[in-house]
Amino acid sequence: MKKSLTAERRNEIAKILMKEGSIKVGDLSKRFGVSTETIRKDIIYLDDEGIAEKSFGGAIARSELVEQTIDEKESAHSKEKSDIALKAISFIRPNSSILLDAGSTTKAIAKQLRLQSGLKIFTNSISIAAIIAESDNELFMIGGRVRRSSKAAVGEWAENALSQVHIDTAFLGSDDFQGLPGPSAVSYSETQFKKWAVESCSQVYTVVDSSKFLSNGLFAYADWEEINGIITDQGAPESLIEDLRKKTDVYLV
């Protein structure tokens, strides 16, 4: 029980760190009702995990893990994301059901799906829903608490919605995942949504540009063996691609 509470507290501290960029030992000690020495041990753990950098009186988030907004993500590697999207839609069968989670690469897929028709498309993304609503596909919006940075609905409402459907194919984005057993998310709540998505869909593909191979991630939402494949561009080191091929199918564009 004690180990579980420690893990929960460290997850919460990681979320605060990603949101605020820095944390203070004294503030966290009061917030969680534990000693400053306990918080210092938590920070040392997060430092070892590549999430935090110790600073005087607290810690700061590692710069590569600070969450970007969906608009900031969309502007980076746009050509690669467009190519990935074109490959992704080749996996879609006519009249099937599709899940797109919130993300810049899945948004690129949504733009391609404006040219399709007859699909049942589920999403927890406000941005993607707005795109699909203008197409000849049937849109199902998954509701919940909306995160400002990603414009994604998360939480128990979203979980309940996913538990009542079975979807043919999911395309899920990922943040950086070096050092993790599978694709990841910076937000713990979005990690939970992606985990529910993996359980609710027959086929699951991670869509991600090659820049995500090279930096440490935060929360893994699945092992690579649970994913049917990863669709990415050819910019990742060949050694990393070959390591992934031992765990899941890799589709390069």
C-alpha positions in Angstrom: 0.0 0.0 0.0 2.8 2.4 0.9 4.6 1.7 -2.4 1.3 2.5 -4.3 0.9 5.8 -2.5 4.5 6.7 -3.2 4.0 6.0 -6.9 0.7 8.0 -7.0 2.4 11.0 -5.3 5.3 10.9 -7.7 3.0 10.8 -10.7 1.1 13.8 -9.3 4.4 15.7 -8.8 5.4 14.9 -12.4 2.1 16.3 -13.7 2.6 19.5 -11.6 6.1 19.8 -12.9 5.1 19.4 -16.6 2.3 22.0 -16.1 4.1 24.6 -14.1 7.7 24.0 -15.2 9.2 24.1 -11.7 8.4 22.9 -8.2 9.4 23.8 -4.6 10.1 21.2 -1.9 8.3 23.2 0.8 5.2 23.8 -1.3 4.9 20.1 -2.2 5.5 19.0 1.4 2.5 21.1 2.6 0.4 20.0 -0.4 0.9 16.2 0.1 1.3 16.2 3.9 4.7 14.6 3.9 8.1 15.6 5.1 10.5 17.7 3.0 12.9 14.8 3.1 10.2 12.6 1.4 9.7 15.2 -1.3 13.5 15.4 -1.9 13.6 11.6 -2.4 10.7 12.0 -4.9 12.6 14.6 -6.8 15.8 12.4 -6.8 13.6 9.6 -8.3 12.2 11.9 -11.0 15.7 13.2 -11.7 16.9 9.6 -12.2 13.9 8.9 -14.5 14.9 11.9 -16.7 11.8 13.9 -15.8 13.2 16.6 -13.5 16.4 18.5 -12.9 17.2 19.2 -9.3 17.5 22.9 -8.5 18.0 24.9 -5.3 15.0 24.2 -3.1 13.1 22.2 -5.7 13.3 21.0 -9.3 12.6 22.2 -12.8 11.2 20.2 -15.7 13.6 18.9 -18.3 13.1 21.2 -21.3 12.4 18.4 -23.8 9.4 17.2 -21.6 7.6 20.5 -21.2 4.3 20.1 -23.0 3.7 22.1 -26.2 0.3 23.2 -27.3 -1.3 21.4 -30.2 -0.7 24.4 -32.4 3.0 24.4 -31.6 3.3 20.7 -32.4 1.4 21.1 -35.6 3.9 23.5 -37.1 6.9 21.1 -36.5 7.7 18.4 -39.0 4.6 19.1 -41.0 5.8 17.4 -44.2 6.6 14.2 -42.3 3.2 14.2 -40.6 1.4 14.6 -43.9 3.3 11.6 -45.3 2.5 9.6 -42.2 -1.2 10.5 -42.6 -1.3 9.3 -46.2 0.2 6.0 -45.2 -2.2 5.7 -42.2 -5.4 6.0 -44.3 -4.2 3.1 -46.5 -5.0 0.9 -43.4 -8.6 2.0 -43.3 -11.3 -0.4 -44.7 -14.4 1.1 -46.3 -17.3 1.7 -43.8 -15.2 0.8 -40.8 -14.9 2.6 -37.4 -11.9 4.7 -36.6 -10.5 6.4 -33.4 -8.2 9.4 -33.6 -6.9 10.8 -30.3 -5.7 14.4 -29.9 -2.4 15.2 -31.5 -0.8 17.0 -34.5 -0.1 13.8 -36.5 -3.7 12.4 -35.9 -4.9 15.9 -36.9 -3.0 15.4 -40.2 -4.9 12.1 -40.6 -8.2 13.9 -40.0 -7.5 16.3 -42.8 -7.0 13.4 -45.2 -10.2 11.8 -44.0 -12.2 14.9 -45.2 -11.8 13.3 -48.6 -13.3 10.0 -47.4 -16.9 9.0 -46.8 -18.9 6.4 -45.0 -16.6 6.0 -42.0 -17.6 6.2 -38.3 -15.0 8.3 -36.7 -14.6 8.7 -32.9 -12.3 11.3 -31.3 -11.7 13.1 -28.0 -10.1 16.1 -29.8 -12.1 19.3 -30.3 -9.7 20.2 -33.2 -10.2 16.9 -35.0 -14.0 16.9 -34.4 -14.2 20.3 -36.1 -12.4 18.9 -39.2 -14.4 15.6 -39.4 -17.7 17.5 -38.9 -17.2 19.0 -42.4 -16.8 15.6 -44.1 -19.2 12.9 -45.3 -18.3 10.7 -42.4 -20.2 10.0 -39.2 -18.7 11.8 -36.2 -18.8 10.6 -32.6 -17.3 13.1 -30.1 -16.0 11.5 -26.9 -16.6 14.0 -24.0 -15.0 14.7 -20.7 -12.8 17.4 -19.1 -11.0 19.3 -21.8 -7.2 20.0 -21.4 -6.3 23.4 -22.6 -2.9 22.6 -24.2 -4.1 19.6 -26.3 -7.8 20.4 -26.6 -8.4 16.8 -25.6 -11.3 15.4 -23.5 -10.1 13.1 -20.8 -11.3 11.5 -17.6 -14.1 9.1 -16.5 -16.6 10.4 -19.0 -14.2 9.5 -21.8 -13.4 6.1 -20.2 -17.1 5.3 -19.9 -17.7 6.2 -23.6 -14.9 4.0 -24.8 -16.0 1.1 -22.6 -19.4 1.0 -24.5 -18.0 0.7 -28.0 -15.7 -1.5 -30.0 -13.8 0.3 -32.7 -12.0 -1.3 -35.7 -8.8 0.8 -35.9 -7.2 3.4 -33.7 -4.5 5.8 -34.7 -2.8 7.2 -31.6 -0.1 9.8 -31.3 2.9 9.7 -29.1 5.3 12.1 -27.3 9.0 11.2 -26.9 9.5 7.6 -26.0 13.3 6.9 -25.6 13.8 4.8 -22.5 10.2 3.6 -22.3 8.7 0.2 -23.2 6.3 1.8 -25.7 4.7 5.0 -27.0 4.0 7.8 -24.5 2.1 10.9 -23.4 3.3 13.8 -21.3 -0.1 14.1 -19.6 -1.1 11.3 -17.2 -4.8 11.8 -18.0 -4.1 11.5 -21.7 -2.1 8.4 -21.0 -5.1 6.9 -19.4 -7.3 7.7 -22.4 -4.8 6.0 -24.7 -4.7 2.9 -22.5 -8.5 2.7 -22.7 -8.3 3.2 -26.5 -5.8 0.3 -26.8 -8.3 -2.0 -25.0 -11.3 -0.8 -27.1 -9.9 -1.2 -30.6 -9.2 -4.3 -32.8 -6.2 -2.7 -34.5 -3.9 0.0 -32.9 -1.3 2.0 -34.8 1.1 4.6 -33.3 1.6 7.5 -35.7 4.7 9.6 -34.9 7.4 11.5 -36.6 11.0 10.3 -36.1 12.0 13.2 -33.7 10.2 11.4 -30.9 12.7 8.5 -31.0 15.5 10.6 -29.6 14.3 12.1 -26.3 13.2 10.6 -23.0 9.4 10.2 -22.5 7.2 10.4 -19.4 4.2 8.0 -19.3 4.1 4.9 -21.5 0.5 4.0 -22.5 1.3 0.6 -23.9 4.1 -1.8 -24.6 5.2 -2.0 -28.2 4.0 -5.6 -28.3 0.5 -4.4 -27.7 0.5 -2.2 -30.7 -0.1 -3.5 -34.2 2.4 -1.2 -35.8 4.1 2.2 -35.8 3.9 4.5 -38.8 6.8 6.9 -38.9 9.3 8.7 -41.3 12.8 7.6 -42.2 14.6 10.1 -40.0 15.2 7.8 -37.0 18.5 6.0 -36.6 18.4 2.6 -38.3 19.5 0.8 -35.0 16.4 2.1 -33.2 14.2 1.1 -36.1 15.7 -2.4 -36.0 15.1 -2.7 -32.3 11.5 -1.7 -32.8 11.0 -4.3 -35.5 11.7 -7.0 -32.9 8.6 -5.8 -31.0 6.1 -4.6 -33.6 5.6 -3.8 -37.3 7.3 -0.7 -38.5 6.0 1.2 -41.5 8.3 3.9 -42.9 7.3 6.7 -45.2 
